Amino acid sequence: MNNDNGATIGQLRNKVEKLVNLHEKLMQEYQQLKTQQEQLKSQIHSQQQQISELEEKNRVIRLGQMVSGSDQNTREIKLKINEYIREIDRCLALINR
C-alpha cells in the first residue's frame, strides 16, 4: 500500500504542477488581452475624435459652399445660421444653470 500511496501522491503532484502551469499561461494570456483591449479603446477614442473633426470640417465646407452659392441658397443660409444661433442659445442656457 505504501507504493500505491507514493504513486498517488506523485500523480497528484504532477496534476497540480500542470494546473499551476496552465494557470500561469492563462494569466499571461489574460494580461495580453487586457493590454490589447486598452490599445483598442485608445484607438476607438482617437477615431471618434477624428470623426468629430471631419464632421465639423464637412459642416464648414457645406456652409462655405452655401455662402458662395446663388441667391437660392440665401434662404438655406439664413435657416442654417438661425439653427446655429438656437444651438448657441441652448448651450448658453445650459451653462447658466
Biotite code that builds the C-alpha atoms (Angstrom):
import biotite.structure as struc

atoms = struc.array([
    struc.Atom([0.000, 0.000, 0.000], chain_id="A", res_id=1, res_name="MET", atom_name="CA", element="C"),
    struc.Atom([2.897, 2.303, 0.571], chain_id="A", res_id=2, res_name="ASN", atom_name="CA", element="C"),
    struc.Atom([3.797, 2.152, -3.126], chain_id="A", res_id=3, res_name="ASN", atom_name="CA", element="C"),
    struc.Atom([0.231, 2.944, -4.099], chain_id="A", res_id=4, res_name="ASP", atom_name="CA", element="C"),
    struc.Atom([0.194, 5.991, -1.833], chain_id="A", res_id=5, res_name="ASN", atom_name="CA", element="C"),
    struc.Atom([3.508, 7.171, -3.251], chain_id="A", res_id=6, res_name="GLY", atom_name="CA", element="C"),
    struc.Atom([2.250, 6.718, -6.798], chain_id="A", res_id=7, res_name="ALA", atom_name="CA", element="C"),
    struc.Atom([-0.975, 8.548, -5.996], chain_id="A", res_id=8, res_name="THR", atom_name="CA", element="C"),
    struc.Atom([0.900, 11.420, -4.385], chain_id="A", res_id=9, res_name="ILE", atom_name="CA", element="C"),
    struc.Atom([3.213, 11.581, -7.400], chain_id="A", res_id=10, res_name="GLY", atom_name="CA", element="C"),
    struc.Atom([0.237, 11.676, -9.760], chain_id="A", res_id=11, res_name="GLN", atom_name="CA", element="C"),
    struc.Atom([-1.422, 14.388, -7.703], chain_id="A", res_id=12, res_name="LEU", atom_name="CA", element="C"),
    struc.Atom([1.812, 16.369, -7.668], chain_id="A", res_id=13, res_name="ARG", atom_name="CA", element="C"),
    struc.Atom([2.046, 16.111, -11.478], chain_id="A", res_id=14, res_name="ASN", atom_name="CA", element="C"),
    struc.Atom([-1.560, 17.206, -11.886], chain_id="A", res_id=15, res_name="LYS", atom_name="CA", element="C"),
    struc.Atom([-1.044, 20.165, -9.544], chain_id="A", res_id=16, res_name="VAL", atom_name="CA", element="C"),
    struc.Atom([2.073, 21.205, -11.458], chain_id="A", res_id=17, res_name="GLU", atom_name="CA", element="C"),
    struc.Atom([0.158, 21.004, -14.736], chain_id="A", res_id=18, res_name="LYS", atom_name="CA", element="C"),
    struc.Atom([-2.649, 23.098, -13.259], chain_id="A", res_id=19, res_name="LEU", atom_name="CA", element="C"),
    struc.Atom([-0.189, 25.700, -11.963], chain_id="A", res_id=20, res_name="VAL", atom_name="CA", element="C"),
    struc.Atom([1.487, 25.886, -15.390], chain_id="A", res_id=21, res_name="ASN", atom_name="CA", element="C"),
    struc.Atom([-1.885, 26.187, -17.103], chain_id="A", res_id=22, res_name="LEU", atom_name="CA", element="C"),
    struc.Atom([-2.893, 28.918, -14.660], chain_id="A", res_id=23, res_name="HIS", atom_name="CA", element="C"),
    struc.Atom([0.292, 30.871, -15.382], chain_id="A", res_id=24, res_name="GLU", atom_name="CA", element="C"),
    struc.Atom([-0.235, 30.582, -19.133], chain_id="A", res_id=25, res_name="LYS", atom_name="CA", element="C"),
    struc.Atom([-3.837, 31.729, -18.791], chain_id="A", res_id=26, res_name="LEU", atom_name="CA", element="C"),
    struc.Atom([-2.770, 34.688, -16.648], chain_id="A", res_id=27, res_name="MET", atom_name="CA", element="C"),
    struc.Atom([-0.234, 35.724, -19.286], chain_id="A", res_id=28, res_name="GLN", atom_name="CA", element="C"),
    struc.Atom([-2.874, 35.444, -21.992], chain_id="A", res_id=29, res_name="GLU", atom_name="CA", element="C"),
    struc.Atom([-5.271, 37.458, -19.833], chain_id="A", res_id=30, res_name="TYR", atom_name="CA", element="C"),
    struc.Atom([-2.702, 40.243, -19.419], chain_id="A", res_id=31, res_name="GLN", atom_name="CA", element="C"),
    struc.Atom([-2.047, 40.282, -23.169], chain_id="A", res_id=32, res_name="GLN", atom_name="CA", element="C"),
    struc.Atom([-5.765, 40.515, -23.882], chain_id="A", res_id=33, res_name="LEU", atom_name="CA", element="C"),
    struc.Atom([-6.155, 43.269, -21.311], chain_id="A", res_id=34, res_name="LYS", atom_name="CA", element="C"),
    struc.Atom([-3.324, 45.240, -22.948], chain_id="A", res_id=35, res_name="THR", atom_name="CA", element="C"),
    struc.Atom([-4.871, 44.696, -26.369], chain_id="A", res_id=36, res_name="GLN", atom_name="CA", element="C"),
    struc.Atom([-8.231, 45.889, -25.047], chain_id="A", res_id=37, res_name="GLN", atom_name="CA", element="C"),
    struc.Atom([-6.696, 49.110, -23.747], chain_id="A", res_id=38, res_name="GLU", atom_name="CA", element="C"),
    struc.Atom([-4.981, 49.709, -27.087], chain_id="A", res_id=39, res_name="GLN", atom_name="CA", element="C"),
    struc.Atom([-8.255, 49.164, -28.933], chain_id="A", res_id=40, res_name="LEU", atom_name="CA", element="C"),
    struc.Atom([-10.088, 51.521, -26.576], chain_id="A", res_id=41, res_name="LYS", atom_name="CA", element="C"),
    struc.Atom([-7.464, 54.169, -27.238], chain_id="A", res_id=42, res_name="SER", atom_name="CA", element="C"),
    struc.Atom([-7.752, 53.595, -30.985], chain_id="A", res_id=43, res_name="GLN", atom_name="CA", element="C"),
    struc.Atom([-11.550, 53.896, -30.832], chain_id="A", res_id=44, res_name="ILE", atom_name="CA", element="C"),
    struc.Atom([-11.271, 57.157, -28.889], chain_id="A", res_id=45, res_name="HIS", atom_name="CA", element="C"),
    struc.Atom([-8.813, 58.538, -31.412], chain_id="A", res_id=46, res_name="SER", atom_name="CA", element="C"),
    struc.Atom([-11.032, 57.546, -34.317], chain_id="A", res_id=47, res_name="GLN", atom_name="CA", element="C"),
    struc.Atom([-14.075, 59.101, -32.657], chain_id="A", res_id=48, res_name="GLN", atom_name="CA", element="C"),
    struc.Atom([-12.157, 62.370, -32.324], chain_id="A", res_id=49, res_name="GLN", atom_name="CA", element="C"),
    struc.Atom([-11.173, 62.164, -35.984], chain_id="A", res_id=50, res_name="GLN", atom_name="CA", element="C"),
    struc.Atom([-14.793, 61.586, -36.971], chain_id="A", res_id=51, res_name="ILE", atom_name="CA", element="C"),
    struc.Atom([-15.909, 64.609, -34.949], chain_id="A", res_id=52, res_name="SER", atom_name="CA", element="C"),
    struc.Atom([-13.236, 66.782, -36.531], chain_id="A", res_id=53, res_name="GLU", atom_name="CA", element="C"),
    struc.Atom([-14.144, 65.599, -40.030], chain_id="A", res_id=54, res_name="LEU", atom_name="CA", element="C"),
    struc.Atom([-17.852, 66.179, -39.395], chain_id="A", res_id=55, res_name="GLU", atom_name="CA", element="C"),
    struc.Atom([-17.081, 69.723, -38.263], chain_id="A", res_id=56, res_name="GLU", atom_name="CA", element="C"),
    struc.Atom([-14.905, 70.343, -41.347], chain_id="A", res_id=57, res_name="LYS", atom_name="CA", element="C"),
    struc.Atom([-17.694, 68.959, -43.509], chain_id="A", res_id=58, res_name="ASN", atom_name="CA", element="C"),
    struc.Atom([-20.182, 71.388, -41.920], chain_id="A", res_id=59, res_name="ARG", atom_name="CA", element="C"),
    struc.Atom([-17.836, 74.309, -42.506], chain_id="A", res_id=60, res_name="VAL", atom_name="CA", element="C"),
    struc.Atom([-17.309, 73.278, -46.132], chain_id="A", res_id=61, res_name="ILE", atom_name="CA", element="C"),
    struc.Atom([-21.055, 72.981, -46.714], chain_id="A", res_id=62, res_name="ARG", atom_name="CA", element="C"),
    struc.Atom([-21.643, 76.366, -45.132], chain_id="A", res_id=63, res_name="LEU", atom_name="CA", element="C"),
    struc.Atom([-18.889, 77.856, -47.284], chain_id="A", res_id=64, res_name="GLY", atom_name="CA", element="C"),
    struc.Atom([-20.462, 76.356, -50.373], chain_id="A", res_id=65, res_name="GLN", atom_name="CA", element="C"),
    struc.Atom([-23.822, 77.809, -49.377], chain_id="A", res_id=66, res_name="MET", atom_name="CA", element="C"),
    struc.Atom([-22.314, 81.253, -48.870], chain_id="A", res_id=67, res_name="VAL", atom_name="CA", element="C"),
    struc.Atom([-20.573, 81.201, -52.239], chain_id="A", res_id=68, res_name="SER", atom_name="CA", element="C"),
    struc.Atom([-23.671, 79.818, -53.940], chain_id="A", res_id=69, res_name="GLY", atom_name="CA", element="C"),
    struc.Atom([-26.512, 81.568, -55.702], chain_id="A", res_id=70, res_name="SER", atom_name="CA", element="C"),
    struc.Atom([-29.419, 83.549, -54.256], chain_id="A", res_id=71, res_name="ASP", atom_name="CA", element="C"),
    struc.Atom([-31.399, 80.323, -53.994], chain_id="A", res_id=72, res_name="GLN", atom_name="CA", element="C"),
    struc.Atom([-29.093, 79.290, -51.208], chain_id="A", res_id=73, res_name="ASN", atom_name="CA", element="C"),
    struc.Atom([-29.625, 82.539, -49.284], chain_id="A", res_id=74, res_name="THR", atom_name="CA", element="C"),
    struc.Atom([-32.740, 81.145, -47.611], chain_id="A", res_id=75, res_name="ARG", atom_name="CA", element="C"),
    struc.Atom([-30.866, 77.953, -46.690], chain_id="A", res_id=76, res_name="GLU", atom_name="CA", element="C"),
    struc.Atom([-28.003, 80.010, -45.278], chain_id="A", res_id=77, res_name="ILE", atom_name="CA", element="C"),
    struc.Atom([-30.365, 82.053, -43.130], chain_id="A", res_id=78, res_name="LYS", atom_name="CA", element="C"),
    struc.Atom([-32.040, 78.890, -41.849], chain_id="A", res_id=79, res_name="LEU", atom_name="CA", element="C"),
    struc.Atom([-28.658, 77.340, -41.047], chain_id="A", res_id=80, res_name="LYS", atom_name="CA", element="C"),
    struc.Atom([-27.491, 80.496, -39.244], chain_id="A", res_id=81, res_name="ILE", atom_name="CA", element="C"),
    struc.Atom([-30.720, 80.550, -37.238], chain_id="A", res_id=82, res_name="ASN", atom_name="CA", element="C"),
    struc.Atom([-30.183, 76.893, -36.365], chain_id="A", res_id=83, res_name="GLU", atom_name="CA", element="C"),
    struc.Atom([-26.659, 77.676, -35.123], chain_id="A", res_id=84, res_name="TYR", atom_name="CA", element="C"),
    struc.Atom([-27.942, 80.626, -33.101], chain_id="A", res_id=85, res_name="ILE", atom_name="CA", element="C"),
    struc.Atom([-30.578, 78.419, -31.446], chain_id="A", res_id=86, res_name="ARG", atom_name="CA", element="C"),
    struc.Atom([-27.917, 75.834, -30.662], chain_id="A", res_id=87, res_name="GLU", atom_name="CA", element="C"),
    struc.Atom([-25.671, 78.518, -29.144], chain_id="A", res_id=88, res_name="ILE", atom_name="CA", element="C"),
    struc.Atom([-28.596, 79.821, -27.092], chain_id="A", res_id=89, res_name="ASP", atom_name="CA", element="C"),
    struc.Atom([-29.268, 76.292, -25.785], chain_id="A", res_id=90, res_name="ARG", atom_name="CA", element="C"),
    struc.Atom([-25.615, 75.929, -24.831], chain_id="A", res_id=91, res_name="CYS", atom_name="CA", element="C"),
    struc.Atom([-25.629, 79.272, -23.035], chain_id="A", res_id=92, res_name="LEU", atom_name="CA", element="C"),
    struc.Atom([-28.783, 78.299, -21.176], chain_id="A", res_id=93, res_name="ALA", atom_name="CA", element="C"),
    struc.Atom([-27.123, 75.080, -20.014], chain_id="A", res_id=94, res_name="LEU", atom_name="CA", element="C"),
    struc.Atom([-24.022, 76.992, -18.906], chain_id="A", res_id=95, res_name="ILE", atom_name="CA", element="C"),
    struc.Atom([-26.107, 79.499, -16.938], chain_id="A", res_id=96, res_name="ASN", atom_name="CA", element="C"),
    struc.Atom([-27.907, 76.793, -14.939], chain_id="A", res_id=97, res_name="ARG", atom_name="CA", element="C"),
])
